[in-house]
Every structure is written in structure tokens, then in C-alpha cells.
Amino acid sequence: MSPKHFPVSWEELHRNAKALAWRLADTGPWKGIVAVTRGGLVPAAIIARELEIRLIDTACVSSYDHMNQRQARVLKDVSPEVGEGEGWLVIDDLVDTGKTAVILRKMMPKAHFATIYAKPAGRPLVDTFITEVSQDTWIFFPWDIELQYAQPISERRKS
């Protein structure tokens, strides 16, 4: 079965990040946010604004290229003050297979993990999420796409 494509607009991403902030609002207070680069940067900025969090760190983990998942690699660890993550929010755009989340959980076992989207394989590794999508869905985030012709679903199924 070919993957389902799910394009996300800037407006939809903003709305879902704000919904995630609503879910997180009563679970703090938070010392800060760890944004998982690159996908977690935009949601983290929106959540930081909504929850009035000023301290933002990054964890840089690479596990994707254009449309393929590969072995996850830590490019940058969090700052020492994050410690085991107690009182910290870890924000990412998506949990897919959970490879990145497993690495981050080892780095910050006491942090609260939140994502906008969750796929079934990775869902148990996050504490809070907004939308679950099927494992065979490929999400196209607004920073990865541009406006162009979209082939109707019925035509795609013929090929």
C-alpha cells in the first residue's frame, strides 16, 4: 500500500500548536521548553508564546531526509541545566516510529513529551498530543511544501 499524503497548512499547524498549548496549560508550571529540531521549532515557538515560557533549548536529532526515515543521530544534546528534564516540556511536530523519542527519553527521562501529531508506533512514547494519524501517512509540513497542482485521489489510485 502506498503512503497517504497529508499536507498541513501554516494555519492548521498554528491552530494545532495552540490546541496543544491549551492541553498543556494546566499541567505546568514549566521551567522551559526543549524544541526538537527541526520540526519542533515552530510549534515550540507558538507554545512558548501561549504559555509565556521564555527559556527555550534545543535537542538536535536527525532521522529523516526528504521522505525516508533513517538511523537517528544526535547532533546536539540539551544544555546541562535541563538535566533529566524535570519541569521541562519537550516539543516536536510528530512522533512516528518513536526512534527520536526513545533517544530523547533517555536524555530527559523526567520531561513531559508533547507532539502535534502521533502515529501508532510512537504514540506510547509521548505524554500529550493533538492528532493521531495512521502509520502509513506521510505528513507534509508547511516548511516542506509549496503550492502546486494536486492530482485527484481517484487518479492517484489508478496509477
N, C-alpha and C positions, 0 to 999 in steps of 0.2 A: 504494500500500500504506500502510495506517495504521501509525503508530509502535507498537512494542511497549512496554508499560509494565512497568518493573522496579522495584518498591518495595524499598527497603533498610531493614531494621530497625536500631535502635541497636546491638543485639547483633552483627548481621552487620557493620556498619560498624566497630565496635570490633575484632572478630576480624580483619577485613581490614586495618585500620590496623596492628594488631600483627604480622600477617604481613608487611606492608611493612617494618616496623621490623626484623624478622628478616632480610629480604633486604638491608637497608641496614647492618646491624650490622658486617659485616666490610669495608665499603667506606670507612669514615671514616679518621681522626678528622675530626669536623666542627667548624667554628668556630661554627655556628649554623644556624638554620632560618629560611627566609623562607616564611611561610604566605600562600597566595594567598587573599584574601578574596573571598567569604565561605566558599565550600565547603572550602577547605583549612584553616580554623581548627581544627575538631575533629580531623581526622586529624593535624595538626601537633602538637596538644597531646598526643595519645596517643604519637606517635613521639618527641616531646621527652622524655616520661616514660620510655619504654622505652630510649632511647639516652642518657639522662641529659644532655640538652642543655638549658642554662638560657637561652641567648640566642636570642630569637625576634623577628624583624622581620616586617613585613607588606608585601606589594605589593597594592594595591587596584586591581583591574581589573574593570570591569563589562561583561558581554557577553550577559547573559540577562535576561529578565523571567520571568514565571511559566512559560511553555512555549515561548518563542521566542528564538532567538539573534538578536542584532543586532550592529552595529558595536562592536568592543571599544574601550573608553575607559580610559585610565589615570587613576585618581582620586588615587592616592598612589604615589609611587616609593619604592624602598627607601632606607634610610639610607646615607650616604656610606661608612661602614665596610664595607659589603657589597662595594663596588667592583664588579669584574667577576664576583664570585661564587665565586672560587676558595676551596674548602673549605666552601662553603655548600650546604645542601640546600634545594631549592625544593619545597614540598609543596602539592599540590592534590588535590581529591577526584576529578577527572575531566579527561581530555583528550578533547575532542570533535572539532571540526574543526581544532583547533590554532591558532586565531586568537590566543587568550590566550598560548599557549606561544611563539608567534613573537615577540610583544611582549616577553615575559619573557626569552627567549633573547637578544634584542638588548640588554636591560638588563643581563643577567648571563650572558655567553657561557661563562664557565668554571664555572658552578654545575652541580650534579647535580640533574636534574629527576625527581621521583617522584610518581606518582599511584596511587590505588587502582584506578580504572577507566580503561580506554583504549579508544577507538573507532578503527577502522582509519585514518581520515583523520588523526588526531592522534598515533597510536602512534609514528611515527618521531621525534617531537619530544621524547619522554620517555626517560630512561635506565633507569628501573625502574618497573614497575607490577605489579599483582597479577592483575587480571581483565580480559580483553578482552570487550567486548560489541559487537554489530552496530551499524552506523552508524544504523539506524532504531530503535534502542532509546532510550526516554526513561527515565532513571533518576530515581526519586523518592527523595530523601534523607530521612532521618527528621525533619529540621527543617522539611521542606516538606509533611508529610502528617499526617493524624490517622486514628484508627481509624474505619472506616465500612464499610458493605456493599460488597462487591466482586462485580460481575457476573461469572458464569462465562465462561470463554473461549469456549465454544461459543455462548453467547447474544450475545457481542460480535461474533462472526463473521457472525451472521445480519443484523445491522444495518448 
